[in-house]
Amino acid sequence: RRGVAAQLLLESSLLTASGGIAGLAVGYGTLLALNQLAAKPLDLTRPVSIDLRVLAVTVVTVLLTAILSGLYPAWSVAALDIREALATGGRTTRRRFWARGGFVVAQVALSMVLLVGFGLVLRTLVHLSELNPGYDGNRVLTASLPLQDARYSTASSINRLYSTSLARLREYPGVEAAGVGLSLPYERALNDGVRVVDGPRATPKDRIANVTYVTPGYFEALRFRLLRGRFFTGSDRADSQVVAIVNESFVRRFLKDDEPLGRHVGGNREIVGIVGDIQVQGFADPLTTFPNLYLPVTQIQDEYFQLIHGWFAPSWVVRASGPEPTIAAEMRAVLASVDPLLAFSGFRPMDEVREDAFGLERLESVLLGALAGLALL
């Protein structure tokens, strides 16, 4: 019996050690793909690697697996009555090894749990990809520019930068529209308190909504759906009537059945337009529609710029026909001609912005699918 038990322990040790070594080899190879797949969704600042902690966990797992998978058969052999097993034709032996079938059932059940989880995440990914974005991102290139710069701490300097750079961009052949916005669709926007100050739905206190400042040309570049009213124009200046544009969710939540146009929000801002909803990052959901208040950048105060630019980097959006590298080079040249000390932090097509919005769900589906397939195999 000792010899049989030792042989069983040796067999389980060899099997689990081989499995551990193979697992490390597979893990090392797949880390290359994992680092590329998870870099953006997880915002990795350095690549994931196999270190001493991973090796220690692998060794401990191998030892525990070898002991557990070797001791149970050894205990079963030690407890086996040979004469009884021979007398009953082996039926007792088969009864004593019922746990093996239980282990197989447990393994298949856990594999099915992973497969079901993979199916749920995949369904979520498909649902997110089929949501109406609320804009047209085809042939639109974006570039963000942090403005935490002492030279751009006033509204006049910021508006001068925006108006000059956009005017020069629109002169390039193939550029159909260009604008600047504090945030883009699919990104997390600035939350602020907003109050309806007149009409039957006037609110006594602020309600939370997304607030985004934009320049003329922003809605046109992204082809927002204009449901009623108008977009911002060059006539919306600092010395003119302060105005705002709201989206469908804002109207549904705060104005109900009231006439939105002509209502005033946030002091004395008159609502002059209603645009369609866009998908943005939510608090609990990966993507959602949320009440949004759009403000003309020319009617923003110095203090507000200084506050929000500490958290947000505005983005230039350019709709143009032509290769993206050519458009990006034109945008760099325009910015350098306006201010050689400024540089865009990165260029992204709007299609890439949309894909990045549910990158975490894509990563989860790939990982769960791979794990479920390996477990079932």
TORMI-887475 format. One record per residue (C-alpha): residue number from 1; residue in one letter; chain; x, y, z. Coordinates in pm, whole numbers. Example, Ala and Ser with C-alpha at 12.3 -4.5 7.8 and 13.67 -1.06 7.14 Angstrom:
2
n:res:chain:c1:c2:c3
1:A:A:1230:-450:780
2:S:A:1367:-106:714
! end
This chain:
377
n:res:chain:c1:c2:c3
1:R:A:0:0:0
2:R:A:284:240:74
3:G:A:435:166:-264
4:V:A:104:226:-440
5:A:A:45:550:-244
6:A:A:396:673:-326
7:Q:A:344:593:-692
8:L:A:12:783:-697
9:L:A:173:1087:-531
10:L:A:461:1074:-778
11:E:A:221:1057:-1073
12:S:A:15:1351:-948
13:S:A:329:1552:-880
14:L:A:462:1495:-1230
15:L:A:126:1584:-1387
16:T:A:75:1902:-1186
17:A:A:436:2013:-1230
18:S:A:401:1967:-1606
19:G:A:75:2162:-1596
20:G:A:237:2441:-1394
21:I:A:529:2473:-1634
22:A:A:298:2469:-1935
23:G:A:77:2730:-1767
24:L:A:371:2961:-1712
25:A:A:480:2918:-2073
26:V:A:131:2991:-2206
27:G:A:96:3283:-1964
28:Y:A:424:3437:-2075
29:G:A:321:3412:-2440
30:T:A:-29:3551:-2394
31:L:A:93:3844:-2183
32:L:A:216:4008:-2503
33:A:A:-137:4009:-2643
34:L:A:-291:4098:-2306
35:N:A:-71:4405:-2264
36:Q:A:-187:4539:-2601
37:L:A:-552:4452:-2539
38:A:A:-571:4593:-2185
39:A:A:-350:4901:-2220
40:K:A:-632:5145:-2302
41:P:A:-928:4998:-2108
42:L:A:-725:4960:-1789
43:D:A:-504:5266:-1851
44:L:A:-190:5063:-1792
45:T:A:117:5276:-1726
46:R:A:356:4981:-1753
47:P:A:328:4631:-1902
48:V:A:204:4340:-1693
49:S:A:474:4078:-1640
50:I:A:540:3750:-1460
51:D:A:732:3826:-1141
52:L:A:837:3632:-831
53:R:A:490:3660:-678
54:V:A:334:3489:-979
55:L:A:597:3215:-965
56:A:A:537:3167:-591
57:V:A:161:3136:-639
58:T:A:216:2889:-923
59:V:A:450:2673:-711
60:V:A:210:2672:-416
61:T:A:-82:2585:-646
62:V:A:117:2300:-802
63:L:A:209:2158:-461
64:L:A:-145:2177:-324
65:T:A:-289:2023:-639
66:A:A:-33:1743:-634
67:I:A:-100:1664:-268
68:L:A:-480:1677:-294
69:S:A:-504:1484:-621
70:G:A:-253:1225:-499
71:L:A:-369:1176:-139
72:Y:A:-732:1098:-217
73:P:A:-656:801:-446
74:A:A:-389:687:-198
75:W:A:-640:705:88
76:S:A:-896:516:-122
77:V:A:-643:240:-193
78:A:A:-541:219:174
79:A:A:-904:192:284
80:L:A:-992:-70:23
81:D:A:-1076:-421:145
82:I:A:-940:-653:-126
83:R:A:-1143:-959:-21
84:E:A:-1468:-762:-14
85:A:A:-1394:-605:-351
86:L:A:-1322:-947:-506
87:A:A:-1630:-1101:-347
88:T:A:-1859:-829:-483
89:G:A:-1703:-829:-828
90:G:A:-1559:-477:-793
91:R:A:-1891:-304:-715
92:T:A:-1750:-172:-386
93:T:A:-1449:-32:-567
94:R:A:-1671:157:-806
95:R:A:-1876:297:-517
96:R:A:-1561:422:-345
97:F:A:-1459:625:-649
98:W:A:-1785:819:-683
99:A:A:-1596:1139:-598
100:R:A:-1412:1124:-931
101:G:A:-1741:1167:-1113
102:G:A:-1829:1447:-874
103:F:A:-1507:1627:-960
104:V:A:-1582:1598:-1330
105:V:A:-1935:1732:-1277
106:A:A:-1799:2023:-1071
107:Q:A:-1542:2108:-1339
108:V:A:-1803:2107:-1615
109:A:A:-2041:2314:-1401
110:L:A:-1775:2577:-1333
111:S:A:-1688:2583:-1702
112:M:A:-2055:2642:-1783
113:V:A:-2065:2931:-1533
114:L:A:-1774:3092:-1720
115:L:A:-1947:3031:-2052
116:V:A:-2270:3189:-1927
117:G:A:-2072:3488:-1796
118:F:A:-1902:3518:-2134
119:G:A:-2240:3513:-2306
120:L:A:-2377:3789:-2081
121:V:A:-2074:4013:-2133
122:L:A:-2085:3948:-2508
123:R:A:-2454:4042:-2516
124:T:A:-2370:4367:-2331
125:L:A:-2094:4441:-2583
126:V:A:-2329:4383:-2876
127:H:A:-2593:4606:-2713
128:L:A:-2344:4889:-2659
129:S:A:-2214:4867:-3016
130:E:A:-2572:4892:-3151
131:L:A:-2665:5204:-2952
132:N:A:-2739:5513:-3158
133:P:A:-2440:5745:-3102
134:G:A:-2646:6057:-3177
135:Y:A:-2388:6206:-3415
136:D:A:-2195:6124:-3731
137:G:A:-1828:6053:-3658
138:N:A:-1731:5950:-4010
139:R:A:-1426:6144:-4135
140:V:A:-1393:6338:-3808
141:L:A:-1051:6373:-3645
142:T:A:-1012:6499:-3288
143:A:A:-715:6634:-3095
144:S:A:-704:6731:-2728
145:L:A:-505:7024:-2594
146:P:A:-449:7080:-2219
147:L:A:-478:7450:-2135
148:Q:A:-329:7455:-1786
149:D:A:-115:7746:-1896
150:A:A:-83:8084:-1725
151:R:A:-103:8250:-2067
152:Y:A:-453:8106:-2111
153:S:A:-616:8195:-1782
154:T:A:-859:8451:-1923
155:A:A:-1160:8422:-2149
156:S:A:-1015:8668:-2401
157:S:A:-693:8471:-2453
158:I:A:-876:8138:-2480
159:N:A:-1134:8270:-2726
160:R:A:-858:8429:-2931
161:L:A:-683:8091:-2953
162:Y:A:-1003:7914:-3054
163:S:A:-1125:8166:-3310
164:T:A:-787:8215:-3480
165:S:A:-698:7844:-3503
166:L:A:-1045:7744:-3626
167:A:A:-1053:8020:-3887
168:R:A:-720:7906:-4030
169:L:A:-825:7539:-4022
170:R:A:-1139:7613:-4221
171:E:A:-925:7765:-4496
172:Y:A:-759:7431:-4574
173:P:A:-896:7243:-4877
174:G:A:-1119:6953:-4779
175:V:A:-1208:7086:-4432
176:E:A:-1588:7095:-4413
177:A:A:-1632:7206:-4051
178:A:A:-1422:7257:-3738
179:G:A:-1494:7340:-3377
180:V:A:-1379:7303:-3018
181:G:A:-1563:7145:-2727
182:L:A:-1482:7084:-2362
183:S:A:-1562:6714:-2404
184:L:A:-1652:6466:-2675
185:P:A:-1933:6214:-2714
186:Y:A:-1867:5889:-2525
187:E:A:-1644:6071:-2276
188:R:A:-1729:6163:-1918
189:A:A:-1850:6522:-1923
190:L:A:-1841:6797:-1662
191:N:A:-2123:6771:-1405
192:D:A:-2266:7091:-1263
193:G:A:-2580:7225:-1101
194:V:A:-2844:7362:-1338
195:R:A:-3170:7531:-1246
196:V:A:-3474:7617:-1458
197:V:A:-3563:7969:-1349
198:D:A:-3897:8034:-1520
199:G:A:-4209:7862:-1646
200:P:A:-4433:7608:-1471
201:R:A:-4139:7367:-1430
202:A:A:-3909:7615:-1256
203:T:A:-3692:7432:-1001
204:P:A:-3616:7587:-661
205:K:A:-3273:7425:-647
206:D:A:-3004:7306:-884
207:R:A:-3029:6975:-1068
208:I:A:-2726:6780:-1184
209:A:A:-2659:6789:-1559
210:N:A:-2364:6764:-1794
211:V:A:-2230:7105:-1895
212:T:A:-2019:7145:-2209
213:Y:A:-1891:7463:-2366
214:V:A:-1854:7458:-2744
215:T:A:-1757:7692:-3026
216:P:A:-1955:7755:-3344
217:G:A:-1877:7466:-3577
218:Y:A:-1867:7198:-3306
219:F:A:-2220:7071:-3370
220:E:A:-2172:7100:-3747
221:A:A:-1845:6903:-3742
222:L:A:-2007:6616:-3551
223:R:A:-2342:6657:-3730
224:F:A:-2556:6665:-3420
225:R:A:-2927:6631:-3484
226:L:A:-3089:6974:-3449
227:L:A:-3444:6906:-3336
228:R:A:-3560:7263:-3284
229:G:A:-3416:7612:-3276
230:R:A:-3060:7685:-3389
231:F:A:-2693:7614:-3327
232:F:A:-2452:7870:-3185
233:T:A:-2325:8135:-3424
234:G:A:-2070:8416:-3425
235:S:A:-2338:8655:-3301
236:D:A:-2342:8482:-2961
237:R:A:-2084:8711:-2804
238:A:A:-1996:8807:-2450
239:D:A:-2197:9130:-2478
240:S:A:-2510:8968:-2628
241:Q:A:-2795:8775:-2469
242:V:A:-2653:8471:-2287
243:V:A:-2790:8156:-2448
244:A:A:-2779:7778:-2414
245:I:A:-2867:7465:-2608
246:V:A:-3010:7157:-2434
247:N:A:-3055:6795:-2539
248:E:A:-3358:6567:-2542
249:S:A:-3283:6418:-2200
250:F:A:-3268:6766:-2048
251:V:A:-3612:6847:-2187
252:R:A:-3764:6517:-2074
253:R:A:-3628:6538:-1719
254:F:A:-3651:6907:-1636
255:L:A:-3909:7063:-1870
256:K:A:-4156:6776:-1931
257:D:A:-4426:6901:-2168
258:D:A:-4337:7270:-2142
259:E:A:-4217:7469:-2440
260:P:A:-3835:7453:-2408
261:L:A:-3740:7735:-2643
262:G:A:-3738:8068:-2466
263:R:A:-3706:7918:-2117
264:H:A:-3418:8039:-1903
265:V:A:-3170:7825:-1712
266:G:A:-2879:7894:-1480
267:G:A:-2961:8259:-1419
268:N:A:-3069:8427:-1739
269:R:A:-2954:8189:-2014
270:E:A:-3217:8154:-2282
271:I:A:-3263:7814:-2446
272:V:A:-3230:7871:-2821
273:G:A:-3192:7516:-2948
274:I:A:-3259:7147:-2879
275:V:A:-3024:6876:-3005
276:G:A:-3047:6499:-2998
277:D:A:-2898:6285:-2722
278:I:A:-2548:6145:-2748
279:Q:A:-2394:5853:-2564
280:V:A:-2171:5949:-2269
281:Q:A:-2004:5761:-1986
282:G:A:-2241:5712:-1694
283:F:A:-2191:5675:-1321
284:A:A:-2301:5310:-1303
285:D:A:-2355:5219:-1670
286:P:A:-2076:5205:-1929
287:L:A:-2281:5429:-2161
288:T:A:-2597:5630:-2109
289:T:A:-2787:5939:-2220
290:F:A:-2790:6224:-1969
291:P:A:-2927:6580:-1951
292:N:A:-2674:6806:-2120
293:L:A:-2647:7185:-2126
294:Y:A:-2429:7333:-2401
295:L:A:-2288:7684:-2359
296:P:A:-2116:7911:-2613
297:V:A:-1751:7944:-2523
298:T:A:-1764:8320:-2575
299:Q:A:-1996:8355:-2276
300:I:A:-1777:8172:-2020
301:Q:A:-1611:8366:-1737
302:D:A:-1240:8363:-1649
303:E:A:-1290:8183:-1316
304:Y:A:-1492:7907:-1477
305:F:A:-1221:7845:-1738
306:Q:A:-953:7824:-1469
307:L:A:-1160:7575:-1270
308:I:A:-1263:7333:-1545
309:H:A:-934:7337:-1737
310:G:A:-771:7188:-1430
311:W:A:-979:6875:-1494
312:F:A:-1061:6877:-1865
313:A:A:-859:6926:-2183
314:P:A:-1073:7072:-2465
315:S:A:-1079:6893:-2799
316:W:A:-1061:7022:-3154
317:V:A:-1294:6836:-3393
318:V:A:-1237:6859:-3768
319:R:A:-1454:6706:-4039
320:A:A:-1248:6679:-4355
321:S:A:-1197:6466:-4663
322:G:A:-847:6332:-4691
323:P:A:-601:6103:-4514
324:E:A:-591:6140:-4137
325:P:A:-212:6197:-4126
326:T:A:-252:6490:-4366
327:I:A:-531:6645:-4159
328:A:A:-330:6593:-3839
329:A:A:-29:6765:-3998
330:E:A:-249:7058:-4098
331:M:A:-384:7087:-3742
332:R:A:-32:7085:-3599
333:A:A:78:7351:-3845
334:V:A:-218:7574:-3763
335:L:A:-160:7545:-3388
336:A:A:211:7618:-3430
337:S:A:129:7927:-3634
338:V:A:-99:8053:-3356
339:D:A:121:7955:-3062
340:P:A:447:7762:-3117
341:L:A:460:7670:-2747
342:L:A:140:7464:-2763
343:A:A:111:7108:-2891
344:F:A:-179:6864:-2923
345:S:A:-152:6574:-2680
346:G:A:-295:6317:-2919
347:F:A:-506:6261:-3231
348:R:A:-800:6022:-3243
349:P:A:-1065:5960:-3508
350:M:A:-1416:5970:-3364
351:D:A:-1458:5604:-3459
352:E:A:-1170:5525:-3225
353:V:A:-1324:5737:-2949
354:R:A:-1640:5530:-2985
355:E:A:-1452:5199:-2980
356:D:A:-1257:5302:-2669
357:A:A:-1583:5379:-2488
358:F:A:-1661:5009:-2445
359:G:A:-1306:4879:-2449
360:L:A:-1344:4740:-2095
361:E:A:-1645:4531:-2199
362:R:A:-1449:4406:-2502
363:L:A:-1158:4311:-2275
364:E:A:-1393:4129:-2037
365:S:A:-1555:3934:-2320
366:V:A:-1218:3827:-2461
367:L:A:-1084:3721:-2120
368:L:A:-1402:3539:-2014
369:G:A:-1429:3369:-2353
370:A:A:-1067:3252:-2339
371:L:A:-1094:3133:-1980
372:A:A:-1422:2955:-2045
373:G:A:-1280:2782:-2352
374:L:A:-968:2672:-2163
375:A:A:-1171:2551:-1867
376:L:A:-1406:2351:-2089
377:L:A:-1112:2208:-2283
! end
